[in-house]
Amino acid sequence: MADAVIEFPSGQIRQRLSSVAEKRLSAAVGLLRDGWRRDGGLALGRRDDALDHLGRALLKYQAALVEAVSQDFGHRSPHETKLADIHASLSAIRHARRHFRRWMHTRRVDVALPFLPGRARVEMVPLGVVGIISPWNYPIQLALVPLATAIAAGNRVLLKPSEQTPRTAALLERLLAEVFEPTEVAVVTGGVEMAQAVSHLPLDHLLFTGSTAAGRQVMRAASDALVPVTLELGGKSPAIIGPGYDLALAADRIAIGKLFNAGQTCVAPDYALVPSGRELAFADHVERAVTRLYPRLGDNPDYTAIASDRHYERLLGLIEDARRQGAQARFINPAAEALEPAKRKLAPTLLWNVPAAAAILTQEIFGPVLPILSYRTLEEAVVMVNSRPRPLALYMFSRRKDDLGFVLNRTRAGGVTVNDTLLHAAQDGLPFGGIGESGMGAYHGEAGFRTFSQARPLFQASRFSAARLVRPPYGDRIDRLLRWLIGR
């Protein structure tokens, strides 16, 4: 284990870790590296077996995980955890297990005439030891989905779960220890200093999910060791209601997407763009939709709490800042309950007439607050979207192909759902990732397999290759060959 000591670019990161945490991280990484040096990537049979057992272990721990997530949040709808964390993870694990052999098929490529009868192919091979730093908002899915694709690609994995969901992180550590050997998967828990240490490690790839600000720090840290990164960030994801689209239907689907997990979703619709003059009508439809979905809030097991006091206070601050600058607000509290701040149940809030300088129009909201903006023409709506950094998601509500094509051709987002919200992120067959400030790279399904694989080129020379004609000493023969190859 002497060669398993962590080599940080500077001593500052080591100083932030306790000696116990440093030893734990060194031991975990050392075992993963030893496994790679000894055996290379995971064998095909082991990948299949590991994914099978991972799915079984997730079902075994399902009830405990649902309870742990709820305790970490203060209250998290058990159905939302089962849908977005348990089911989404199981679906991704099963999808990877069904398809990874096809994803890794060797591809033959053409060989240039002078090198015949040599053969060339591209092989999909594992990268080595990869890192995953996962967030708190979907603490199971956003840890296990990338882990499953990394395992399907044959890698060894270092997982750092979020310190903001400690009960869930501890259960994931126990679950994964039952499925994997320490040379295959290691879990390291701890605070921000542990995440910083992981981001400085000389890994073969690093996937980070979190805020744009934290993503910048991770990329900066990884660059010191030339570690390639996949960043899954966030941003201001717009929902555009096209001219003539049914406002009630759009309001219902936006409300569902906005309030799932109390808006603590990276692809939640961040703001709505509605035709000018329809703002209040749209707000009325949203209020009716919210009342149907959540007839009460405080003791409603379906309505999730804001995950931390700091996040709760931040959301209240964004609302107050907008109102102080002249925005109008509507708090949707169908049963007129007295919501206790200590329980962090934040009433769904609509804002309109929001000044451009309000912080809520520049920061990702990540909560049950929806600014409603208006546009006079679709051209103006596109300009409003393009005046902000490229979002992680874009939602377009329209039955008109021309309007849909106009918006999609002139905007860029990490992913798009038409006439609904969130659903593109639930498809195992679609890549998931950001663009610009909302991230780089992609995973889910085959895209994740390729993220955690090298497309390795391989050329196998023939004994009778014509390449021998291009060796020194050069002379008339190669001059004739070059005239034939070049054309003059």
C-alpha positions in Angstrom: 0.0 0.0 0.0 3.0 2.3 0.1 2.4 3.3 -3.5 -1.2 4.3 -2.8 -0.5 7.6 -1.2 -2.5 10.5 -2.7 -0.5 12.9 -4.7 -2.3 16.3 -4.5 -1.1 19.2 -6.6 -0.6 21.2 -3.4 -0.6 20.6 0.3 -3.6 22.9 0.9 -6.2 20.2 0.2 -4.4 17.6 2.4 -4.4 20.2 5.2 -8.2 20.5 5.1 -8.7 16.7 5.6 -8.4 15.2 9.0 -5.7 12.5 9.2 -8.4 9.8 9.6 -10.2 11.1 6.4 -6.9 11.2 4.5 -6.0 7.7 5.5 -9.5 6.5 4.5 -9.4 8.1 1.1 -5.8 6.9 0.5 -6.8 3.3 1.4 -9.9 3.4 -0.8 -8.1 4.8 -3.8 -5.1 2.5 -3.3 -7.3 -0.6 -3.4 -9.1 0.5 -6.5 -5.7 1.2 -8.2 -4.3 -2.1 -7.1 -7.3 -3.9 -8.6 -6.8 -2.1 -11.9 -3.1 -2.8 -12.0 -3.6 -6.4 -11.2 -6.7 -7.3 -13.2 -7.5 -4.3 -15.4 -11.2 -3.7 -16.1 -14.0 -5.8 -14.8 -14.6 -8.9 -16.9 -17.9 -9.2 -18.8 -19.3 -11.8 -16.5 -18.5 -9.8 -13.4 -20.2 -6.7 -14.9 -23.3 -8.7 -15.6 -23.3 -10.3 -12.1 -22.5 -7.0 -10.4 -25.4 -5.1 -12.1 -27.8 -8.0 -11.2 -26.8 -7.9 -7.6 -26.9 -4.1 -7.5 -30.5 -4.1 -8.6 -31.4 -6.8 -6.0 -29.6 -4.9 -3.2 -31.5 -1.7 -4.1 -34.8 -3.6 -3.8 -33.6 -5.1 -0.5 -32.8 -1.7 0.9 -35.7 0.1 -0.7 -37.8 0.8 2.5 -34.7 1.9 4.5 -33.5 4.2 1.7 -37.0 5.8 1.4 -37.0 6.5 5.1 -33.4 7.8 5.1 -34.1 10.2 2.3 -37.2 11.5 4.1 -35.2 12.0 7.3 -32.4 13.8 5.4 -34.9 16.2 3.8 -37.0 16.8 6.9 -39.8 15.2 4.8 -39.6 13.8 1.3 -42.6 12.3 -0.4 -42.0 8.5 -0.3 -43.7 8.2 -3.7 -41.3 10.7 -5.2 -38.4 8.8 -3.8 -39.7 5.6 -5.2 -40.3 7.2 -8.6 -37.3 9.3 -9.0 -34.7 7.5 -7.0 -35.6 3.8 -6.7 -37.4 3.2 -10.0 -35.1 5.5 -12.0 -32.0 3.7 -10.6 -33.4 0.3 -11.2 -34.4 1.2 -14.7 -30.9 2.4 -15.5 -29.3 -0.6 -14.0 -31.5 -3.0 -15.9 -31.0 -1.1 -19.1 -27.3 -1.2 -18.8 -27.3 -4.9 -18.0 -29.4 -5.6 -21.1 -27.4 -3.6 -23.5 -23.7 -3.2 -22.4 -22.5 -6.1 -24.5 -24.0 -4.5 -27.6 -22.5 -1.1 -26.7 -19.0 -2.6 -26.5 -19.1 -4.3 -29.9 -15.9 -3.8 -31.8 -16.3 -1.7 -35.0 -14.3 -2.5 -38.1 -13.0 0.5 -40.1 -11.6 0.8 -43.6 -7.9 0.5 -44.1 -6.1 2.7 -46.7 -4.9 0.9 -49.8 -1.1 1.2 -49.0 -1.7 -0.6 -45.7 -3.7 -3.5 -46.9 -4.1 -6.3 -46.1 -3.8 -4.9 -42.5 -6.9 -4.6 -40.4 -8.2 -1.7 -38.2 -10.9 -1.6 -35.6 -12.2 0.5 -32.7 -12.6 -1.2 -29.3 -14.6 0.1 -26.4 -12.4 -0.4 -23.3 -12.8 0.9 -19.7 -10.9 4.0 -18.6 -9.7 2.7 -15.3 -10.5 4.2 -11.9 -13.3 6.9 -12.2 -14.8 9.2 -9.7 -18.4 10.2 -9.1 -19.4 13.2 -6.8 -23.2 13.0 -6.4 -25.6 15.7 -5.0 -28.3 15.7 -2.4 -31.5 16.4 -4.3 -31.8 12.9 -5.8 -29.2 11.2 -3.6 -29.8 7.6 -4.8 -30.5 8.1 -8.5 -27.6 10.6 -9.1 -25.2 8.2 -7.4 -26.3 4.9 -8.8 -27.2 5.7 -12.4 -23.7 6.9 -13.3 -22.2 4.1 -11.2 -24.2 1.5 -13.1 -23.0 2.8 -16.5 -19.4 3.1 -15.2 -19.6 -0.6 -14.1 -21.2 -1.6 -17.4 -18.1 -0.1 -19.1 -15.8 -2.1 -16.8 -14.4 0.6 -14.6 -13.6 0.7 -10.9 -15.4 3.5 -9.1 -14.8 5.9 -6.3 -18.2 7.4 -5.1 -18.5 10.5 -3.0 -22.2 11.0 -1.9 -23.4 14.4 -0.7 -22.7 15.3 2.9 -26.2 17.0 3.0 -27.9 13.6 3.0 -25.8 11.7 5.5 -28.3 8.9 6.4 -28.7 8.1 2.7 -25.0 8.2 2.1 -24.4 5.7 5.0 -27.0 3.3 3.6 -25.5 3.5 0.1 -22.1 2.7 1.5 -23.5 -0.4 3.2 -25.4 -1.4 0.2 -22.5 -1.1 -2.2 -20.2 -2.9 0.2 -22.5 -6.0 -0.1 -22.3 -5.9 -3.9 -18.7 -5.0 -4.7 -15.2 -5.8 -3.6 -13.2 -2.9 -2.2 -11.0 -3.2 -5.3 -14.1 -2.6 -7.5 -16.2 0.2 -5.8 -15.3 2.4 -2.9 -17.5 5.0 -1.1 -16.0 7.9 0.8 -18.2 10.0 3.0 -17.4 13.4 4.5 -17.9 17.1 4.1 -17.0 19.6 1.4 -13.3 19.0 2.1 -13.6 15.4 1.1 -15.3 16.3 -2.2 -12.5 18.8 -2.8 -10.0 16.1 -2.2 -11.7 13.7 -4.6 -11.8 16.4 -7.3 -8.0 16.8 -7.0 -7.2 13.1 -7.4 -5.4 11.9 -10.6 -8.4 9.7 -11.6 -9.1 8.6 -15.2 -12.4 10.5 -15.3 -14.6 12.5 -12.9 -18.4 13.0 -13.1 -19.8 15.8 -10.9 -23.4 16.7 -10.4 -24.2 20.0 -8.7 -24.3 23.8 -9.0 -22.6 25.7 -11.8 -20.4 27.5 -9.2 -19.2 24.3 -7.7 -18.8 22.8 -11.2 -16.3 25.6 -12.0 -14.3 24.7 -8.8 -14.3 20.9 -9.7 -13.2 21.6 -13.2 -10.4 23.8 -12.0 -9.2 21.2 -9.5 -9.4 18.4 -12.0 -7.4 20.3 -14.6 -4.4 20.3 -12.3 -4.1 16.5 -12.8 -5.4 16.6 -16.4 -8.5 14.6 -15.4 -11.3 14.7 -18.0 -14.7 15.7 -16.5 -18.4 15.3 -17.1 -20.3 18.2 -15.4 -24.0 17.9 -14.8 -25.0 21.4 -13.6 -28.2 23.4 -13.8 -29.5 26.8 -14.8 -32.6 28.7 -15.8 -34.7 26.2 -17.7 -37.5 28.0 -19.5 -41.1 26.8 -20.2 -42.4 28.5 -23.3 -46.2 28.4 -23.9 -46.7 29.0 -27.6 -49.4 31.2 -29.0 -52.7 29.4 -29.0 -51.7 26.5 -26.8 -54.2 25.4 -24.1 -53.1 27.5 -21.0 -54.9 25.1 -18.6 -53.0 22.1 -20.0 -49.7 23.9 -20.0 -50.3 25.1 -16.4 -51.1 21.6 -15.2 -48.0 20.0 -16.7 -45.7 22.9 -15.6 -47.1 22.7 -12.0 -46.4 19.0 -11.9 -42.8 19.4 -13.1 -42.2 22.5 -10.9 -43.5 21.0 -7.7 -42.1 17.5 -8.0 -39.6 17.3 -5.1 -40.7 20.8 -4.2 -38.9 22.1 -7.3 -35.5 20.8 -6.1 -34.8 19.3 -9.5 -32.0 20.4 -11.9 -34.4 20.2 -14.9 -37.4 21.7 -13.2 -39.0 24.6 -15.2 -37.4 27.6 -13.7 -39.6 30.3 -15.3 -42.6 30.4 -17.6 -42.9 32.5 -20.8 -46.5 33.2 -21.7 -48.1 35.4 -24.5 -48.5 39.0 -23.4 -51.7 39.7 -21.6 -52.2 36.1 -20.5 -50.1 36.2 -17.3 -52.9 36.4 -14.8 -55.0 33.8 -16.7 -52.0 31.5 -16.6 -51.5 32.1 -12.9 -55.1 31.3 -12.2 -54.7 28.0 -14.1 -51.5 27.2 -12.2 -53.3 27.8 -8.9 -56.1 25.5 -9.8 -53.6 22.9 -10.8 -51.7 23.2 -7.6 -54.9 22.9 -5.5 -55.8 19.7 -7.3 -52.3 18.3 -6.8 -51.9 19.4 -3.2 -55.2 20.3 -1.4 -53.1 20.8 1.7 -49.4 21.3 2.3 -48.3 21.2 5.9 -49.2 17.6 6.8 -49.5 16.3 3.2 -47.1 13.3 2.7 -47.1 14.1 -1.0 -45.6 17.5 -0.6 -41.8 17.5 0.0 -40.0 19.9 2.3 -37.1 22.1 1.4 -34.0 20.1 2.2 -32.1 22.5 4.5 -32.6 25.6 6.5 -30.0 27.4 4.4 -31.9 26.6 1.2 -35.2 27.5 2.7 -33.9 30.9 3.8 -32.3 31.5 0.4 -35.7 30.9 -1.3 -37.5 33.3 1.0 -34.8 35.8 0.3 -35.3 35.5 -3.5 -39.1 36.0 -3.1 -38.6 39.0 -0.8 -36.0 40.6 -3.1 -38.4 40.3 -6.1 -41.3 41.8 -4.1 -39.2 44.6 -2.8 -38.4 45.6 -6.4 -42.1 45.7 -7.4 -43.0 42.1 -8.3 -46.4 40.8 -7.5 -46.6 37.5 -5.6 -49.3 34.8 -5.1 -48.8 32.2 -2.4 -50.8 29.1 -3.1 -51.9 27.6 0.2 -55.2 25.8 -0.6 -56.1 25.0 3.0 -54.9 28.3 4.4 -52.6 26.5 6.8 -50.1 28.1 9.1 -46.9 26.5 7.7 -44.2 26.2 10.4 -40.8 27.4 9.1 -39.2 24.7 11.2 -40.8 22.1 8.9 -39.6 23.9 5.7 -42.8 23.4 3.8 -42.7 26.3 1.4 -46.0 27.2 -0.3 -45.9 27.2 -4.1 -45.3 30.8 -5.1 -46.1 32.6 -8.4 -44.4 35.9 -9.3 -45.1 38.3 -12.1 -44.1 41.8 -13.1 -40.7 40.8 -11.9 -38.0 43.4 -12.6 -35.1 42.2 -14.7 -32.6 43.1 -11.9 -34.3 40.8 -9.4 -32.0 38.0 -8.2 -34.7 35.4 -8.9 -34.3 36.0 -12.7 -30.5 35.5 -12.6 -30.1 32.7 -10.1 -31.3 29.1 -10.5 -34.3 28.9 -8.2 -34.3 25.2 -7.2 -37.6 25.5 -5.3 -41.4 25.8 -5.7 -41.3 29.4 -7.0 -42.3 30.2 -10.5 -41.7 33.6 -12.1 -44.2 34.3 -15.0 -42.7 36.4 -17.8 -44.5 37.6 -21.0 -43.5 37.9 -24.6 -45.2 39.7 -27.6 -43.7 37.5 -30.3 -41.9 34.2 -30.4 -38.8 36.1 -31.6 -38.9 38.1 -28.4 -39.2 34.9 -26.3 -36.2 33.4 -28.1 -34.2 36.5 -27.4 -35.1 36.3 -23.7 -34.0 32.7 -23.5 -30.8 33.4 -25.4 -29.9 36.4 -23.3 -29.2 33.9 -20.4 -26.7 31.1 -20.2 -27.7 28.0 -22.0 -30.1 26.0 -19.8 -30.1 22.3 -18.8 -33.6 21.9 -20.2 -36.1 23.7 -22.4 -39.8 23.1 -22.5 -41.9 24.2 -25.5 -45.7 23.9 -25.5 -47.0 24.1 -29.0 -49.1 22.2 -31.5 -47.7 24.3 -34.4 -44.8 22.7 -36.1 -43.6 26.0 -37.5 -43.5 27.5 -34.0 -41.8 24.5 -32.5 -39.2 24.4 -35.3 -38.6 28.2 -34.9 -37.8 27.9 -31.2 -35.8 24.7 -31.4 -33.7 25.9 -34.3 -32.8 29.2 -32.5 -32.1 28.0 -29.0 -29.8 25.5 -27.4 -30.4 23.5 -24.2 -29.1 20.3 -22.7 -32.4 18.6 -23.4 -35.9 19.3 -24.6 -39.4 18.0 -23.7 -42.2 19.1 -25.9 -45.7 19.7 -24.4 -44.6 18.4 -21.0 -41.8 18.8 -18.5 -39.0 16.6 -17.1 -39.7 13.6 -19.2 -36.7 13.6 -21.5 -34.5 13.1 -18.4 -36.4 9.9 -17.6 -35.5 8.1 -20.9 -32.7 5.6 -20.5 -32.1 5.7 -24.2 -31.5 9.4 -24.4 -28.2 11.2 -23.4 -28.6 13.4 -20.4 -26.3 16.4 -20.0 -25.8 20.1 -20.2 -24.4 22.6 -22.6 -22.4 25.7 -21.8 -22.9 26.8 -18.2 -25.4 23.9 -17.6 -22.6 21.4 -18.0 -20.5 19.3 -20.4 -20.6 15.7 -21.5 -23.5 13.3 -21.0 -24.5 10.1 -19.4 -27.5 7.8 -19.1 -27.6 4.5 -21.1 -25.2 4.2 -24.0 -24.1 7.8 -23.6 -22.9 7.0 -20.0 -21.2 3.8 -21.3 -19.2 5.9 -23.8 -18.4 8.6 -21.3 -16.7 6.0 -19.1 -15.0 4.2 -22.0 -12.2 4.8 -24.4 -12.8 4.3 -28.1 -9.4 2.6 -28.5 -8.1 2.5 -32.1 -6.2 -0.7 -33.0 -4.3 -1.5 -36.2 -3.1 -5.0 -36.9 -0.3 -5.0 -39.6 0.1 -7.8 -42.1 3.4 -9.5 -42.7 3.1 -8.3 -46.4 2.1 -4.7 -45.7 3.0 -2.1 -48.4 4.2 0.2 -45.6 7.7 -1.3 -46.1 7.8 0.7 -49.3 8.0 4.0 -47.4 11.1 3.2 -45.3 14.5 4.9 -45.8 16.7 5.0 -47.8 14.3 7.0 -50.0 14.7 7.1 -53.8 13.0 6.8 -57.1 10.6 4.1 -55.9 9.1 6.2 -53.2 9.0 9.3 -55.5 6.8 7.2 -57.9 4.7 6.0 -55.0 4.1 9.5 -53.7 3.2 10.8 -57.1 0.6 8.0 -57.3 -0.7 8.7 -53.7 -0.8 12.5 -54.0 -1.8 12.8 -57.6 1.0 14.8 -59.0 
